[in-house]
Amino acid sequence: MFGATLLLAFREIRRHLLRSFLTTLGIIIGVAAVITMVTLGNGLTADVQEDISGLGSNVFIIFPESVEGRAPPPFDDDDIRAVERQIPGVSSAAGTAQAGATAFHNGQDWSTSVQGADPEFFAAQSIEVEEGRDFTDQEVESGEAVCIVGTKIVDEIFVEDEVLGEQMRVGNVSCQVVGVAGERSGGGGGGQDVNDVVFMPLKTVQRRFTGAGNVQFFVVKYDGSYANASIQQQLIDLLRERRVIQPGEANDFNIVDTADINETVSNVTGTMTAVVTVIAAISLLVGGIGIMNIMLVSVTERTREIGIR
């Protein structure tokens, strides 16, 4: 009985090939739309979250911010050390200074940026040294001319040359390459592409590039067992005190919480995924309605024959 019914079904499909094709096409398009939209949404979410992860987790990024058009005072090493010493839950704090420069090696040149960064900054920003080594304490303290380069620098000016131990020139400063930073898709706290940066000890950059002992911004890494809101408020109170900001006056600095960025991005990408999923579901529904109409027409056309059989 079942075999005869199946045979009859295939016979009718062959009799109405165009109708059968359109019915199948409606199913294929609807299902493909759902799968494609959901996959694109999830892929976008993963890409954005990977980019944001470059900022580090459990990290505050603190920038000077102008108030009423007045240039804010910069942060210095004393501010950073005060944050480390006086706020419970802060595991490390590290500043950075950066400047534009041209890198030269063996006849090749590349316009890039140089950034002062100590090991604590690397840890807070989740920057790993893939080849070679990190800066030593001696190099950090004395501000020696050593550097760690991003993968973009390697590709552009070293080509097929050896990298580790080589001398290169950044601006007017000659330095020895001691490491290569691991490639990353996300940017750092300053918004720059970390693959296209020459890292040097902070004191080296301050002395030879920026000419000042200040930092352009600093990062604070905290213990995840502490409430980030509590640490952020303590940061605000301490920095207001150190910068002599009177009650009622606006802060001349801005604190960015990477946890808030991650949450905002997750919410936005989640909403986008939901929207594209609904659109795909509507496509599937439209395809289903089309299939239903074709089936209804088929049954209506053969009502008498169905009754006889």
N, C-alpha and C positions, 0 to 999 in steps of 0.2 A: 504493500500500500504506500509506504513512505517513498519507495523507489519510483513508483509511478507518478506520485505527486512531484517529486524532484525533477523527473524527466519532463513533466508538463510545464514546470516553471521555466526550465531552460529553453524549452521550445517557444514559450511566449516571449522570453527575452530576445531570442533570435528574430522573432517576428517584428519586434518593436525595438530595433537596435538604437535608434536615435533617442527614443524616450528612456531606454535603459541607461544609455550613456549619460544623459543629462541628470538622471536621478543619482547615478554614481558620482558624477562630477560635483553635485551639490554636497554630498557627504564628504568627499575628499577636500573640497575647498573649506568647508566649515571646520573640520578637524584640523587641517593644516593651519588655518588661521589661528585657532586656539593655541596650538603647539608653538607656532612662530612667535606670537605675541608674548606668551608667558616666558619663552626662552630669551627673547630680547630684553624683557623687563628684568629677569634674573641676571642676565649678563651685564646689563647697565648697572644694576645694584652692586654686583661684585666688582666691576671696574672702578666705580666711584669710591667704594669702601676701601679698595686697595690703595687708591690715590690718597685718601684721607689718612690711612694707617701710617703714611710717611711722616705725619706730624707727631706720631708717638702716642702711647696710651698713658693715662694718669699724668697728663702734662698741662701746665699753664704756659702760655706764651705772652710775654709782657712787653709792650711797646710804649715809648713816649707818645703822647698825643697832644696836639696843639689845642689851646683853649682861647676862643675869641680872637683867633688869628695870631696869637703869640706863640713863638717857638718854645716848646717845652725844654726844660733842662734834661740833658742825657743821663742815663744810668752809668754808674761806674762800678768798679770791683767791690767797693765798700758796701754798696747796696746789695749786691749779690751775696756777699759773705754774711750780711745781717739777716737776709732771708733764710740762709742755711742754718744759722745759729739759733735764731729766735722763734722760728715757727715749727712746732711739733708736727711730725708727719712728712716733712720735706726731706727727701732722701738725697737730692742733689740740686744744685742750681748752677747754670753756666751761661755766660754771655757770649756774644759773637759780634764781630765787625766785618764788614765786607766792602769791596770796591771793585769797579770794573778794571779789567787788565787784558793785555794780549799775551798769550803763552807762545813761546818759541822753543823749537827743538829741531836740530839737524836740518835747518832750512825750511821747516814747516812752521806756520803760525796759525793761531786761532783766537778769535775774540771771545773772551769768557769772563768769569768773575773769580776773585780770590776771596776766600772766607776764613776768618780766624775761628778756629774751633779746637777746643781741648777734648780729651777723652770723655769728660762728663757730658759735653754737648752731643757727641756722637751717641752716647748711651740714651740720652733723653729723646733724641730724634730718630732712634732706631737705625742709625747709619752704621753699617758693618764694613770692616776692612776685609775684602775678599782675598787679596794677595798682599804679601808683605806683612807689615806690622803697623801698630798704632804709634803715636808719638810717645816718647819716653818722658818721665818726669823732668829729667835734665833739659830736654829739648823744650818742654813747655815753660819751665821756670826761666831759662836763659833766652828764650825767644830765638831759637836757632833757625837757620834757613833750610828747613826740610819741608816736604809736602806730601800729601796724599791726593791723588788725582781721581776724577770720575771717569767712567768708561767712555764718555763722549770725547774727553781729552785724549785718551789713549788712541781712539779710532782716528782722530783728526790729525794729530801731530807726531805720534810715534809710529803709525802705520804698522810695519812689520818689525820695528826695532824692539830691542829689550826695553823694559820700562823700569823695573826695580833697580835702584842704584845709579840710574842715569841722572845727569845734570840737565836741567831745563831752566829757561828764563821766563819769569812772569813779570811783565813790565820791565823795570830795571833791576830786578832782584833775581839772582841766580840761586837755585835751590836744588837739593837732591831729592829724588823721588824715593820714598820709603814704603809706599803702599798704594793700592788701588781700591777705591771704595766699590762695594757691590752695587750692581745695577738695580735701579728702582724705577717704578712707574710713577710714583708720587713725588710731589715737591716737598721741600723742607719748610720750616717755620717762617722763613723769609719769603716764601713763594717762588724761589728759584728752582731750576731743574738741578737736582743734586748730582745728576750724571755729568753735568757740564760745569763743574766747579773745581777749582784748585784749593784744597784745604791746607792751611798752615797753622802753626800754633798762634793763639790769639795775640800774644805779645809781639810776635813777628809782624803780623798784619798791622797792629796798632803803631808800631815804631816805623815801619817801612812803607806803609800804604796810606793809612788814615791820618797819621801824625798826631793822634790823641789817645789818651788812655781810657776813653769812654767806649761803651758798647752800644750798638744800635738797637738791640733787643736782647732779652735773655729768657731762657726756658727754665721752668721749675718742675722737677719730677717729684711726685709725692707717692706715699704708700697708699695703695688702694684700699686698705682697711680703714682709712680716715675718710670722713665725709668731705667731698670736694668743696661743698658750699662753705663749710667752716674754714677750710684752708684758704679759700678765695677771700673770705671776709678778713681773715688775719693778714693776708697779703695787702689788701686795700688799706687797712688800718696802719700797718707798719710803713708802707710807702708814703701814705699821706703825712705821717709824722716826720719821716726823713726828708720829704720834699717841702715841709712847712706849708701845707695846704690848710687854710683856715676853715673852721666849720661853715658849711653853706656854700663853699667854693667847689667848683667842679674838679674832678680828677684830671690831672695832666698826663695821665697814662691810661692804657687800655689793657685789660686782662682777658685773653682768649682761652677758654676752656676747651680742649680738644674733645672732651666727652660730650659737650653741647654740640659741637660740630658734627660728631658722629651720629648723635641722636637726630639732629635736624636732617642730615643727609639720609639717614635710614627712613625717616618719616616721608620725605619727599619722594625717594625712590620707591618706597612701599606704595604710596599713592599712585605714582605713575604706573607701577605694575598692575595695580587694581584697575586703573582706567583702561589700560590696553587689554586686560583680560576681559573686562565687560564688553569692550568693542568686539573682541574676537568671539565672545559668547553670542553677541547679537548676530554676527555673521553666521555662526552655526545655527542659530534659531531661524534666520532667513532661509538658509539652505534646507533646514528641516521642513519649513512651511512649503517650500517649493516641492520637496519630495512628497509631502502629504497631498498637495494638489494633483500631482501627476498620478499618484496611487488612486485618488478619488475619481479622477477622470477615467482611469483604466477600469475600475470596478463599475462605474456608471455605464460605460460603453458595453460591458459584458454582463449586465444584470440578468438578462434573459438566459444567456448561455450558462451562467453560474447556477441558476435555478434548475435548469435541465440536468446538469451534471450532478 
